[in-house]
Amino acid sequence: MTTYNVLTLFPDMFTSVCGSSIWARAISAGLISVNTTDIRDYATDKHRRADDYPLGGGAGMVMKPEPVDACFRDIMSRSEAPSINVYMSPGGKPLTHGLVTRLASYRTVNILCGHYEGVDARVLKRHIDLEISIGDYVLTGGELAAMVLIDAVIRHIDGVLGNDESASGESFVNGLLEYPQYTRPAVWDGEAVPEVLLSGHHANIAAYRRQESLRETARRRPDLLQKARLTKKDIEFITRRDSLNP
Ligand SMILES: C[S@@+](CC[C@H](N)C(=O)[O-])C[C@H]1O[C@@H](n2cnc3c(N)ncnc32)[C@H](O)[C@@H]1O
């Protein structure tokens, strides 16, 4: 069982996602556990204050160190090893497929969600192993970013995806974008799907999909192609004149 402990001021935000689709199935099958902890429960003053004005002035509020520290200590005392403490932050390491698969190897991932202007830097220094960003933009809080992280990571935990939902052929897994997908009807509004997909010839379908994957990657993300592991056949296809521009 892999455990995701989310430290947040807004635990209710997780209710819907935990109760839906693949998350709900993985939780009820005992494959993952997603626990939210309200940082405010660790505030000791009578107003349960978890934020305060920024020292040195400036707009907004900053999350106070004491409740975050107490919350981390409590959660870490119950965290099974190997565990990692993550802070969702616009200044963090970009979340990529490589980082997602690395996170999938931990038994416990403790995720701190910031809010307002962020979190007191001293408590981050005390507890955080890794800051992670989901993109070069600023969200109002770390909760949605934590959901993105958990969603991407659990796909790589054994049993979370059914056989027919395997992550193995998906974008980024082999360094390429995925080929285009089609479903029934075979002809929709006058437009037919590529004929090879109806042939039942598995080798031809696989070859077609590999070429489409190369074509899509070259067209949309040529940077990925530079780093992808390509076969001799792939390179021949890419270098063939016009093969990428039908
Ligand atoms: C309004 S933001 C704080 C932004 C901060 N003052 C700054 O300029 O970097 C509040 C919280 O949202 C989360 N957050 C915002 N953007 C994020 C991103 N791109 N990736 C991950 N977390 C993010 C962080 O937890 C952050 O503490």
The ligand as a Gaussian input file, in Angstrom:
#p B3LYP/6-31G(d) Opt

LIG

0 1
 C       -0.178000      31.905000      -4.543000
 S        0.991000      30.612000      -4.439000
 C        2.384000      31.421000      -3.769000
 C        3.275000      31.955000      -4.809000
 C        4.558000      32.567000      -4.280000
 N        4.282000      33.785000      -3.568000
 C        5.485000      32.844000      -5.440000
 O        5.439000      33.913000      -6.013000
 O        6.250000      31.914000      -5.798000
 C        0.378000      29.666000      -3.122000
 C        0.795000      28.201000      -3.125000
 O        0.335000      27.567000      -4.299000
 C        1.190000      26.487000      -4.630000
 N        1.582000      26.653000      -6.035000
 C        1.363000      27.744000      -6.800000
 N        1.814000      27.572000      -8.044000
 C        2.304000      26.320000      -8.107000
 C        2.928000      25.550000      -9.138000
 N        3.119000      26.056000     -10.351000
 N        3.312000      24.288000      -8.857000
 C        3.127000      23.777000      -7.623000
 N        2.551000      24.459000      -6.597000
 C        2.151000      25.714000      -6.827000
 C        2.355000      26.524000      -3.650000
 O        2.136000      25.550000      -2.653000
 C        2.279000      27.919000      -3.088000
 O        2.772000      27.996000      -1.773000

